[in-house]
Amino acid sequence: PMAGTASGGHSHGHVHGQAHLDLTLEAGALKLEVELPMEILTGFERAPRNDDERQRLARALETLRSGGLFRPTADAACTPSRQTLRWAGSNEPATAQGTLPGDETHTDVLLTHEFDCDRPARLTAVDIGLFDAFSRLRRIEARIAGPAGTQARSLPRNRRTLDLGR
């Protein structure tokens, strides 16, 4: 039988080619949390069904783990402090071997990168490497929460820099 098809867990609508990014700057702690639909990472939206698909997922997760995807303003002297990669709506780490949570359709991967910044006042932008890494990514909807309050930004594919404009 079909389990409940309404997904109550998602606060965002599921739009193809679109990722969500939440950026928080508190004192010197910079946190970036990105929700990426599986389809952007692999071209399919469900659990991998064969070795080829598992490899595609493994490569995508490897890329997300690689660390160079977010580059804060050099002047702000930010050093990476912590990184997590898990399935959205679950505490399971995202792996190609692991099972996907829920009904296994429209699964999102949640990537969190944290930085400690010595000079947070000089942080004016973050360069985003996700568009280069994933050709299916068309747009990033970003929310920025910092000393100046909360702002929303929309980054189309041709914009690689998230401007934190105070």
Disulfide bonds with the S-S distance in Angstrom:
Cys78-Cys117 2.10
